[in-house]
């Protein structure tokens, strides 16, 4: 990295982090992947429409492909890597596993992050609230029914 490259300090997954970007409008998605090596956040449509790249920004679900890197300075970002581990999955991840709420898995991290945001703000959502929270997260495999079951399972824990 060149010394004159613009940097943006924030907290990522609970730790101090510095994101590098020549372009302040570079999508957060790319800064997370290239600056920090956090590849769990996937690129889908790269237009903010599919939800594959969903992360939490100050506990709100956002599409990282349309959030400028410069806008996260001083803020908190949570990616799928900050949610749980293989050995100790988060309750949302455990519910997705129990309900087999993934087929190809490409949309899964975005759906998990959208679910995390929902449960942070609405701990006991109704099925309609769960549907609303995930309406902008597309699953091309058609696992929506199992994803909704996983949301309701996670909410009941």
N, C-alpha and C positions, 0 to 999 in steps of 0.2 A: 504494500500500500504506500502510495506517495504521501509525504507529510502534508501537502496542501489539499488533500482530498477532504471535502466536507464530511463531518461526522455528526451523528445525532445520538446523544446519551439518553437512555431510557432503562426501564427494568423489563427484562424478558424472562419469563418463567421464574420470577422471584429474585433474579440476580441482576446486578448492574451490567449493562451491555452497551456497546458502542456499535452503531450501524453506520456503514460507509456507503456513500453514494455521490457520484459526480452530479447527478441530477436530483434536485430536491423533490421533484415530482415522480421519481422512480417509485414504482409500487412497493409497498412494504413486503409483499410476498417475495420479491427478488432479493431484497436486502436481508431478510431472514435466512433465506436459502444460501446466498453467497457470502454474506458477512459472518454469519454464525453457524452455517452448516446445518440448519434446522430444516430438514427435507420432508418432515411429516406433513407439512402444509403443502398441498398439491395445487398445481396450476390446472384449471379446467378451461373455462371459456375465456378467462382473462378480461372479462367485461363486467364483472360483478353480478352476473345473472344466475350462475349455477350453484354457488355456495361451497364448492369444493375447497376453496382457500380460506374458509372462515377461521378467524382467530378471535380472541377476546381482547378488546382495547378498553382498559379501565372497566372490565367486567361486562362490556357490551359486545355482542356478536357483530363483527364487521367483516366485509369482504376485503381481504388483504391485497387483492389484485388491483383495487381502485383507491386504496388509502395511500397517500403520498408518504414516503419515508420521513420527510421533514416534519410531518404533523404528529409524529409519535414522541418527539423530544420531550423528556420529563414525564412521560406517561408509562403505564403498565401494559405490557403485552403478554398474553398467555397463548402458547401454541399447544398442539397435541402432545409435544414432548414434555410439557410442564404439568400434565394432568395425572398421570399414573405411570406405573412401570409394568413390565411383563410379569414380574414376580408379585406385584401388589397393584392390580388395576384399580382405578378410581371406580366409584359405584356406577357411574354412567358407562364406563368401559365394560365393567362386569355384567351390566344389564344387556349391553349390545352382544356380548359373548353368549350369555345365557339364552337370548332370544334369536341367536344366529342372524343378527341384523346386518349382515354384510354378505355380498356375493363376491364381486370382484374386489371390493374394498377401497376403490378409488375415492368415493364420496364420503367414506366413513369418518375420517378425521374432521371434516367440515360438519357432518351431522352430530358428532360427539360434541364439538365446540358449541354449536348452536343449542344443543341440549343443556350443556353446562350453563350457558347464559340464561336460558329459560328457568332452570332450577335455582339459580342464584336469586332471581327476581320473583319467581313464582314457585315456591317449594312444592306445592301440591296442585299442579295444573290439572285442568280438566282435559279430556281428550281433544276437545275443540281448541283449547289453548295450545296444546302440543302440536296439533295440525297447523295452526297459525304460525307458531314459532319456526316450523320446519318447511313452510310452504315455498320458500325460496332456495331450498336445498334439494337439488335434483339427484335422483338415483336412477340411472339408466337401466339398471338390472331389475328394477321393480321390487325392491325390498322395503318399500314404504310401510306396508302393514307391520312387518317385523320391527322396523325402526320405531314406529309408534308404540308397539308393545314394549320395546326396550325403554322408551321414555317413561311410560307409565310404571314399569318395574322399578326404574331408578328413583322415581318420585315416591314410591311406596317404601323405600328403604330408609 
